[in-house]
Amino acid sequence: MSPFVAELIGTTILVVLGNGVVANVLLHKSKGQNSGWIVITTGWALAVAVAVYLVNPISGAHLNPAVTLGLAAIGRFPWTQVPAYIVAQMAGGFLGGTIVWLAYLPHWEPTEDHATKLAVFCTAPALRRTAPNLMTEVIGTFVLVLGVLAILRPENLVPNSGFEKGFAPALVGLLVASIGLSLGGPTGYAINPARDLGPRLAHAVLPVAGKGGSDWGYAWIPVVGPLIGGVLGAVFFKLFW
């Protein structure tokens, strides 16, 4: 399998499980309806861990343009491969959003609220304030990339233990759970342009019953914020570790 295909498949699984838990909690008549924020953050953490386990040996499991760009900014990933990785990640986000739509097909019509349907595909702020919303996404992604790089430090690995292969993906999932629980309230913690823009595009083109608009006025924030935060987190790590 090529790294491009691995990133495509990994990001698809990430979104299927991550957006899938949102659908389970939000859509009307789902058996998981109203199960709450803890279920969503747990589901997203497990989604990240499963996706990383799936493709880490092949592509490094970036699954996120902010991670790819951050690693390239500090010389840990070749710039020549950045465009292909980002295209694969965005395509995976779109495909994952489409699969979630199919999995919950009977539940779109009973769910009357347009914003609830959109929330299954992408994020939206609790309070719509451009600068604070952008800052929240920058901070969350800064912590994500800094945390990923810290988890993989040689000082955190036990020689010949298989730690990196065996436990690092689970710890990355735990990191995402921490970000969701602590920083997810203001914007829904996109912290990944592919996780937000790819499914948002799916929402725009799919025949979702009574779906309303795709909130394009906000859509740039969960793209630009994570890209800035990812680069800053990587540079910060390089400067101090």
Phi, psi and omega in degrees: 000136179281157176302324179300311180295323179297316178294323177297310181293316181299316179291326176299312180296320177305312183284323178302314181281323181288306177291334177297320179291327176296316177300318181299322183279326190261325189286142184293138179072006170289147180291344178261008186302136177068021179281350163098177186295324181295321177296317180297312181294324177293316180298319179292321178298315179292325177299315179297313182300314181298315181296320179293315176304322186295315190237001181306317181293344185260311186243354188086357175052057173293304174060017190196118179303330179293324176291314180301312181293320179297315180295321178295323182296335180249016174080016180262004178206136183290133180300330182296337181265353184299311182302316181296319179298315183293320177299316179297318181295316179295319178296321177296322177297317178296314181296318178298318177298322179294320180294320177297318177303316179293318183297328183250027186308317182288349189263353181288317183293318178292341179274110189275329187284126182295318182295324178296317178297316180297324182297337176293329184268321189206176186268164175207152183282149174291319173233121187279097178224111192304304184296312178297322178297316178298316181297321178300316179292324176297313182296313182300318182284328172304312180296321180300306184291318176300317181294319178299314180296323179291319180301324184270007177298140178304328180295340179266002183254139175270121184306135176062021182263347186074017184304311185300315181286324188275322190241338183303316178300321178295322179289328174296320175299319178297322176299316179295323176298317180298316179297316180297317181290324187264328187235002187280343187298316185293321187231358184084010176041069173299306180043024183193108181301324181291325179293334183260307186289320179301306177294330177296320175297321177299316177302321183293328186256340182281151178278069177281125184301123176056044192281333185076194182280169182259010175056054182292339177296331179265342194301335182288335184294311178286005170257305184291316181303308178299323179296317177295312182297322180296316179293315180298319180296319180292316179295319178300316178299315181296324182289326190247353179233000000 
